[in-house]
C-alpha cells in the first residue's frame, strides 16, 4: 500500500526542479513553460504551475498545470499538461 505524504507548496523553484521540468518537457515544440509555483508530494510527484507562451496562434493557453513523476534512476516522466487559463 502506497504511503501518502503531505503536499508541499513552494513559490521558489530550485535549479533541480527546473531541470526536472526541462527534462520532462523535452521534445515538446511550440510551447514555452515558465514555472511559477511547484507543489510536491515527496520526491516523486511534482505539479508545476506554469506561465505558457506559445508560437501556435490557435492555442489559447496562458497558464498550465504540468504533472511530472520522477521514478527509477531520477528519470522525470511527463504525465499531463492541463490548461488553467
ABEGO torsion letter per residue (X at the ends): XBBBBBBBBBABBBAAAAAAAAAAABGBBGBBBBBABBBBBEAABBBBBBBBBBABAABBBABBBBBBBBBBGGBBBBABBBBAX
